[in-house]
Amino acid sequence: MSEGGRPASNLEELQGWLTSLSIGEMVELLEDLDDDDLSYIQAGIDMNERLVEYGLQHGPGLGVGRTQQRLVQQGLLCPDMALTAGMRAAAGIDARMGGVRLPAMTLAGSGNQGIAAAIPLAAAAAYVDLDHPQALIKGVTLSYLITCAIKALSGRLSALCGSGVAGGGGVAAGVAYLLRGTVEQIGGAVVNHLASTAMVICDGAKTGCALKVGEAVASAVRSALLSLQGTVVSPRDGFIGPSPEDTIRHLGALSRQGLAAMDPVILAIMRRQCR
């Protein structure tokens, strides 16, 4: 690939390849994972789960995950699949944003995205009778692929919350996959999530990310469950395209063109508050 006669870098080639894939082709790629791939993905899940457990035990940062856990114990919240996924993702981000000295497995350059795209699936798997031992790892891999495709099209640094919007899109796809959804249902899960969270903004890395991302990935789980029941946002609704892939491309255009002026405004507000 090239742009303006200049050879594309390896990253540009990878992004071009990734964004050319349909969701069906991404699902097919999961059958080609070898033992090294499976071990690497599992190691990343394990790494981020340690952040989750620290967050739930100690409540660093904003303490969203630990607080929600206490609300469950008090009977004020119901620990269903969506809440558990959001609570555990929030706890991991609490730990990371709270400065805990534990490593995080990053995704597309972000530790929070690595947590957001994987931990909710590990939580959701506890509610599912998985049909093979590698199902969770493959679901997480699909989540990573979808997340990176959304980020590649919307911009690695953009006004959109990468963990909540892109990571949530990956989670929606992964949950539908774990529940043995068809390619169409997996795509519908992504569409539902983007339709409901498309304009969740990024206003910097901070402790409040735990609340924002936790709510977004919990919503992603519900988006997947709706799709599996045949409820998918119509392609005639707003920016939703005739296919999930078109919808992701439309989101990219909204991010790169429609929200181009938002970052300077956000930075200006943040700078005024620091004076």
Secondary structure, 3 states (H helix, E strand, C coil): CEECCEECCHHHHHHHHHHHCCHHHHHHHHHHCCHHHHHHHHHHHHHHHHHHHHHHHHCCCCCHHHHHHHHHHCCCCCCCHHHHHHHHHHHHHHHHHCCCCCCCCCECCEHHHHHHHHHHHHHHHCCCCCCCCCHHHHHHHHHHHHHHHHHHHHCCCCCECHHHHHHHHHHHHHHHHHCCCCHHHHHHHHHHHHHHHCCCECCCCCCCHHHHHHHHHHHHHHHHHHHHCCCCCCCCCCCCCCCHHHHHHHHHHHHHHHCCCHHHHHHHHHHHHCC
